[in-house]
């Protein structure tokens, strides 16, 4: 089938490439001419494991192309996916739908023949109705069906998530649209991936509800971790104990410095705003947002406390800057608040991240960016492990200690067994566990 992806950002590029790998004819369109030129030259604007090779193979196979010309791409397409950004709107926290609405107008002007217009972007309930209204208003003769198809991609595992999903949610009651979407996702039938068809507004809410629940689960275990520290319990064992209950499940129960990234922070706030607008407040999510916002600077205070309560004039090595491993995404990363708070307390920060330093540099003034973990630790009074990249899981602890001025480790991801770090002569602190 002929598929157009409006927006060549994270969601649009990954989705478009995977559709092409299914055998569809895909054009990714973006208004950023520089991005399109880079993609055509083989450059990938984001870091996602396996994506560069997948793009190259599908371009070679003639199934994947890139363009800035919306009209040419949309004409004759079977389905046009809207995968543009929906950032939080300044001032009120609502999702900014201006890019979605602009894409709808562009599609309406260019569409020919029956076309399914699909919102892939994360959008509030009722957005599909507005997209349909814009298209009808712009082009009353357009033969379109507007559907919702929210994405559930984890950064760092997006290709696997797309090709082996838990479910594919499609919001439409139009039988023609249902047939087109079924054909687009037919290659997934080999993996027995369930297609879940529902009403459009329901599909839109499923995405927000899923992200809000996961954010709440993370925040829950973080608060349990704080309680564990007070009462002398081990949060990892608590997580294992409750996660073994199949009604709860083990995922998203790793205590840490709070959630970040491009989805959970903005989506939880957007859901709160939507609920308030409809006079149906989601108080659990409101609390989740508030607790997570305060947790990040609280982790900086944990680091300060581990260093004796005073970091003025001292150097701290921060390992890991991105909000999670296997991505270069710095959006709402806990490291941003943690490092700023440490600098506010008078510390000098040296940092290393395997993929995120170029993205971090404009966001973090005064930080010394280093070539590796051991360079970051040079002369430091403490090392703080903030993002659990694999290469930080087996650090040479004697080498790390030798580089440091004072041997203090604050492990905000509970990567190391406390006794092991203490055995190597470190003063050690982690999240929700005793030092050993």
C-alpha positions in Angstrom: 0.0 0.0 0.0 1.0 3.6 -0.5 1.7 5.2 2.9 2.7 8.8 3.7 4.1 9.8 7.1 3.7 13.5 7.9 6.6 14.2 10.3 10.0 12.5 10.1 10.7 12.8 13.9 11.1 9.9 16.2 7.6 8.4 15.8 7.2 9.2 12.1 10.6 8.0 11.1 10.5 4.7 13.1 6.9 4.0 12.0 7.6 4.8 8.4 10.7 2.7 8.2 9.0 -0.3 9.8 6.0 0.0 7.4 8.5 0.1 4.5 10.2 -3.0 6.0 6.8 -4.7 5.9 6.8 -4.1 2.1 4.7 -1.0 1.8 5.7 2.0 -0.3 6.4 4.8 2.2 7.2 8.5 1.9 8.2 10.4 5.0 7.5 14.1 4.7 8.9 16.9 6.8 8.9 20.7 6.5 12.5 20.7 7.8 14.5 20.7 4.5 17.7 20.1 6.3 16.4 17.0 8.0 15.1 15.6 4.7 18.4 16.3 3.0 20.3 14.6 5.8 18.0 11.5 5.6 18.4 11.3 1.8 22.2 11.4 2.3 22.0 8.5 4.9 22.1 10.6 8.0 19.8 9.7 10.9 18.7 12.6 13.1 18.0 10.4 16.2 19.8 7.6 18.0 17.8 4.4 18.0 19.5 1.0 17.9 19.1 -0.7 14.5 17.4 2.3 12.8 20.3 3.4 10.6 20.6 -0.1 9.0 16.9 -0.4 8.5 16.6 3.0 6.8 19.5 2.2 4.5 18.1 -1.2 3.4 14.6 0.1 2.7 16.0 3.1 0.7 18.0 0.7 -1.3 15.0 -1.5 -1.8 13.0 1.5 -3.2 10.3 1.2 -0.5 11.3 4.3 1.5 11.7 7.9 0.2 11.9 11.3 1.9 10.3 14.6 0.7 9.3 18.1 1.7 6.5 18.1 -0.8 3.3 17.2 1.1 1.0 17.6 -2.0 3.0 15.3 -4.2 3.3 12.7 -1.5 -0.3 12.7 -0.4 -1.9 12.5 -3.9 -2.9 8.9 -4.5 -1.9 7.6 -1.0 -4.0 4.9 0.6 -3.2 6.2 4.1 -1.6 9.4 5.4 -0.3 9.3 9.0 0.0 12.4 11.0 3.1 12.0 13.2 4.1 15.5 14.1 5.0 16.9 17.5 2.4 17.7 20.2 4.5 19.4 22.8 3.1 20.9 26.0 1.6 24.4 25.3 3.4 27.2 27.1 1.4 28.6 29.9 -1.3 26.0 30.5 0.2 22.5 29.9 -2.4 21.5 27.2 -1.0 19.6 24.2 -0.1 22.0 21.4 -2.1 20.7 18.4 -1.0 23.5 15.9 1.2 21.1 14.0 -1.6 18.5 13.8 -4.1 21.0 12.5 -1.6 22.4 10.0 -1.0 18.8 8.7 -4.7 18.2 8.4 -5.1 21.4 6.2 -2.2 20.3 4.0 -3.6 16.9 3.6 -7.0 18.2 2.7 -5.6 20.3 -0.1 -3.8 17.4 -1.7 -5.9 14.3 -1.1 -7.3 12.4 -4.1 -9.5 9.4 -4.0 -10.5 7.6 -0.8 -7.8 8.1 1.8 -7.5 7.1 5.5 -6.0 10.0 7.5 -4.5 8.6 10.7 -3.4 10.4 13.8 -0.3 8.7 15.0 0.8 11.6 17.2 -0.3 11.4 20.9 -3.3 13.7 20.9 -6.1 14.5 23.4 -9.6 13.0 23.2 -11.6 14.7 20.4 -8.6 15.6 18.2 -9.7 13.2 15.5 -13.1 15.1 15.4 -11.2 18.4 14.9 -9.0 16.9 12.2 -12.0 15.7 10.3 -13.7 19.1 10.7 -10.6 20.8 9.3 -10.4 18.5 6.3 -14.1 18.9 5.5 -13.9 22.6 5.9 -10.8 22.9 3.7 -12.0 20.5 1.1 -15.7 19.5 1.2 -15.2 17.0 -1.6 -12.5 15.1 0.2 -13.2 11.4 0.4 -11.5 10.6 3.7 -11.9 8.6 6.9 -10.1 9.9 10.0 -8.8 7.2 12.3 -6.7 7.1 15.5 -3.7 4.8 15.7 -1.6 5.7 18.8 2.0 4.5 19.1 3.4 2.6 22.0 7.1 2.7 21.2 9.8 2.7 23.8 12.9 4.7 22.9 15.8 2.3 22.7 13.5 -0.6 21.7 11.2 1.1 19.2 11.8 -1.2 16.2 11.1 -4.4 18.3 8.0 -2.7 19.8 6.7 -1.8 16.4 7.2 -5.3 14.9 6.2 -7.3 17.9 3.6 -5.2 19.7 1.4 -6.2 22.6 -1.5 -4.7 20.7 -2.2 -2.3 17.8 -5.0 0.1 18.7 -7.1 1.5 15.8 -9.9 3.9 16.4 -12.4 3.9 13.6 -16.0 2.8 12.9 -15.6 3.3 9.1 -15.5 -0.1 7.4 -13.4 1.1 4.5 -10.8 2.6 6.9 -10.9 -0.7 8.9 -10.1 -2.6 5.7 -7.2 -0.4 4.8 -5.7 -0.4 8.3 -6.1 -4.2 8.5 -4.1 -4.5 5.3 -1.4 -2.1 6.5 -0.9 -4.2 9.6 -1.5 -7.6 8.0 2.3 -8.5 8.2 2.0 -8.6 12.0 -0.5 -11.5 11.8 2.5 -13.8 11.6 3.4 -12.8 15.1 -0.3 -13.1 16.2 -0.3 -9.4 17.2 -3.9 -8.5 18.1 -5.5 -5.6 16.2 -7.8 -3.8 18.6 -10.5 -1.8 16.8 -12.4 0.7 18.8 -14.2 4.0 18.5 -11.8 6.9 17.7 -12.2 8.8 21.0 -11.6 5.6 22.9 -8.3 5.0 21.0 -7.1 8.5 21.8 -7.8 8.0 25.5 -6.1 4.6 25.6 -2.7 6.1 24.8 -3.0 8.7 27.5 -4.3 6.3 30.1 -1.5 3.8 29.3 1.2 6.4 29.8 -0.4 7.8 32.9 -0.7 4.4 34.5 3.0 3.5 33.8 4.1 6.9 35.1 2.0 6.3 38.2 3.6 2.8 38.7 7.1 4.4 38.5 6.1 7.1 41.0 4.6 4.5 43.3 7.8 2.4 43.6 9.8 5.6 44.1 7.7 6.5 47.1 8.0 3.0 48.4 11.8 3.3 48.0 11.7 6.3 50.2 9.8 4.4 52.8 12.2 1.5 52.5 15.1 3.8 53.4 13.2 5.0 56.5 12.3 1.5 57.8 15.3 -0.5 56.7 13.7 -2.5 53.9 15.0 -3.3 50.4 13.0 -1.8 47.6 14.3 -4.3 45.0 13.0 -7.2 47.0 9.7 -5.4 47.6 9.4 -4.8 43.9 10.2 -8.4 43.2 7.6 -9.5 45.7 4.8 -7.4 44.4 5.9 -7.7 40.7 5.6 -11.5 40.9 1.8 -11.0 41.4 0.5 -11.2 37.8 -2.1 -8.7 38.6 0.7 -6.1 39.1 3.6 -7.3 36.9 7.3 -6.7 37.3 7.8 -3.9 34.6 8.2 -0.3 35.6 9.0 -1.2 39.2 12.6 -0.1 39.3 13.1 2.7 41.8 15.1 5.7 40.6 15.3 9.4 40.1 11.9 9.8 38.4 10.5 9.5 34.9 11.4 11.8 32.0 11.5 11.7 28.3 9.2 12.9 25.5 6.1 11.1 26.6 5.3 10.6 30.3 5.9 14.2 31.4 3.8 15.9 28.7 1.2 13.2 28.4 0.4 13.1 32.1 0.0 16.9 32.3 -2.1 16.9 29.1 -4.4 14.2 30.6 -4.8 16.2 33.8 -5.7 19.3 31.7 -8.2 17.3 29.6 -9.8 15.9 32.7 -10.1 19.3 34.4 -11.7 20.7 31.2 -14.3 18.0 31.4 -14.9 18.5 35.2 -13.6 15.0 35.9 -10.3 15.4 37.7 -7.8 12.6 37.8 -6.4 13.2 41.2 -4.0 10.2 41.2 -2.3 11.5 38.0 -2.2 15.0 39.4 -0.3 13.7 42.4 1.9 11.6 40.2 3.0 14.7 38.3 3.6 16.6 41.5 5.6 13.9 43.1 7.8 13.3 40.1 8.5 17.0 39.6 9.9 17.2 43.2 11.8 13.9 43.1 14.5 15.0 40.7 15.9 17.7 42.9 15.4 15.4 45.9 17.9 13.1 44.2 20.4 16.0 44.1 19.9 16.4 47.9 20.6 12.6 48.3 23.9 13.1 46.5 24.7 16.1 48.7 23.9 14.2 51.9 26.1 11.3 50.8 28.9 13.8 50.6 28.5 15.0 54.1 26.0 17.8 53.4 28.3 20.3 51.8 29.4 20.2 48.1 30.6 23.7 47.7 33.9 23.7 45.8 33.8 20.0 45.2 33.6 18.1 42.0 30.9 15.5 41.2 31.1 13.0 38.3 27.7 12.3 36.7 27.4 9.2 34.7 24.5 9.1 32.3 22.5 12.2 31.1 19.7 10.9 28.9 16.4 10.1 30.5 17.0 6.4 29.8 19.7 4.2 28.1 19.8 3.4 24.4 18.6 6.9 23.3 20.1 10.4 22.9 16.9 12.0 24.2 17.4 14.6 26.8 13.8 15.8 27.1 12.8 16.1 30.8 15.8 14.0 31.8 16.2 13.8 35.5 19.9 14.7 35.0 18.9 18.2 34.1 17.3 19.0 37.4 19.9 17.0 39.4 22.9 18.7 37.8 21.3 22.2 38.1 20.6 21.6 41.8 24.2 20.4 42.4 25.5 23.5 40.7 23.2 25.6 42.7 24.8 24.1 45.8 28.2 25.1 44.6 29.5 21.9 43.0 31.4 21.5 39.8 30.0 18.8 37.6 31.9 16.6 35.2 29.7 14.3 33.0 29.8 11.5 30.5 27.0 9.9 28.5 27.5 7.4 25.6 25.1 9.2 23.2 23.5 12.2 24.8 26.3 14.7 25.3 25.8 16.7 22.1 22.1 17.1 23.0 23.0 17.9 26.6 25.5 20.6 26.0 23.1 23.4 25.1 21.0 22.5 28.1 23.7 22.4 30.8 26.0 25.4 31.2 29.2 25.0 33.2 29.4 21.2 32.9 32.6 19.6 31.9 31.8 16.9 29.3 34.3 14.0 29.3 35.4 11.2 27.1 34.5 8.3 29.3 33.4 7.5 32.9 36.9 7.4 34.2 37.8 10.8 32.8 34.6 12.2 34.4 35.7 10.7 37.8 39.1 12.4 37.6 39.5 14.5 40.8 35.8 14.0 41.8 34.7 13.7 45.4 31.7 11.6 44.3 30.4 9.8 41.3 26.6 9.7 40.7 25.2 7.0 38.4 22.1 8.6 36.9 21.3 6.6 33.7 21.9 2.9 33.7 23.7 2.4 30.4 25.1 -1.1 30.0 28.7 0.2 30.0 28.2 1.5 33.5 27.1 -1.9 34.9 30.6 -3.3 35.1 32.9 -0.3 35.9 36.4 -1.1 37.0 35.9 0.1 40.6 39.5 0.1 41.6 40.3 2.2 38.6 37.4 4.5 39.3 38.4 5.0 42.9 42.0 5.7 41.9 40.9 8.6 39.7 38.8 10.2 42.4 39.7 12.5 45.2 37.1 11.0 47.6 35.5 7.5 47.1 31.8 8.2 47.3 29.3 6.5 44.9 25.6 7.4 44.7 23.8 4.9 42.6 20.4 6.3 41.6 19.6 3.3 39.5 20.5 0.5 42.0 22.9 -1.0 39.4 25.4 -2.4 41.9 25.1 -4.7 44.9 25.9 -2.4 47.9 28.4 -4.9 49.5 30.5 -5.1 46.3 31.0 -1.3 46.1 31.7 -1.0 49.8 34.2 -3.8 49.6 36.2 -1.7 47.1 36.4 1.1 49.6 33.6 3.3 48.6 31.0 5.1 50.7 27.9 4.0 48.9 24.3 5.2 48.7 21.5 3.9 46.5 17.7 4.2 46.3 15.6 2.3 48.8 18.4 0.0 50.0 20.8 -0.1 52.9 24.5 0.6 52.1 25.5 -3.0 52.8 
